[in-house]
């Protein structure tokens, strides 16, 4: 089974209802996915673009990944998916107001993706 962080299959969009339905705890699996992807997401911009930060891949698989699964145009170069991938982390904080969550789980990925986008 593949997790898809793409606009084609709308994986992040499946978690948007968690906020409007007042069930932000249902967003926790998505937060875990982003945490799982942090290693490969930080490795790709460093090795490929020679830039700091985190670039979230178009697709993700439930195994340890050592590289971006689509390292070719056009899917592999969709930079627009990086801020979209972490949007649910920020919304989780906005809906819960949980500062400990923000500090311990959301801040790192948000900072890393921002750092990448600032340098492209």
Secondary structure, DSSP 8 states (H G I E B T S, - for coil): -EEE-STTTTTGGGGTHHHHTT-GGGGHHHHHHHHHHHHHHHHHIIIII---S----SEEESS--SS-TT-STTGGG-THHHHHHHHHHHHHHHHH--HHHIIIIIHHHHHHHHHHHHH-
